[in-house]
């Protein structure tokens, strides 16, 4: 995965898509991948990729938003011709994908389904759990060691 990311960066891309043994899209190098078609929000099956926590959260959010979501195999051609695409992960949260292999996805901007998913996820993660401190609180130093 690291080599795929390096190769993608060398070609001016921020991320790389990984394919499974049959040539279907599996995931990005460190994130899960979704596309939006006329029929549904699609994400690959987890037989060959990580069943990520953020991925599972987005599938649940899609259901609450009335967005049909399916886990099924799809190809790079499906990605290139999709209406929208995005990656997700714990660190990335939800990031729209505007192009793949120099092909513009959809209208080339954040699509309406992706926008709804981003907003719902943003609201969810900021309304639940413990806030993360932007910097560590100061600690007392004793005899040259942090305590």
Steps between C-alpha positions, in 0.01 A plus 500: 500500500782740578653445156164568334471826692854602402428420135176699514679798655773479234226531237345802669213316670415524870384139534500167316218253449583137568340224293428145616615184320203515262564864406221652710561811711583395857603815687740793502842455660384606847131579454175338392347606168143581393337600172155641427310369199148566372386199705683520832800582714746213442798374695701182440438185699740450790632163382817672375512819703465644847154512654572848633313664785445817297376293205246323721391831652441647154292201395282552809478875438396439139210287623385772742520756217293280268794443267503149352843344566636169375814299554592349163791463260566774245772577247713800415261566210220530758715749692578707189130518407365552852306811599709553814777332697660537842745336735456460873705404800560590861762762420354623172135492611320545163687647203340554158688354201482738204705303246648155447766429237463859377129436433259744663244327722145626448490878474849534650383632836345375821176330399171519691520149649860548610408838647220348705729220623777747593255723691338208684835346594634839615195549721521146641867506596476844655190423704615171655809377677777687675645809332866471403725767650686696229816494713605288792446662839820615671665248729725546796867416442679332791875427495513523120216255445147577399244369744 
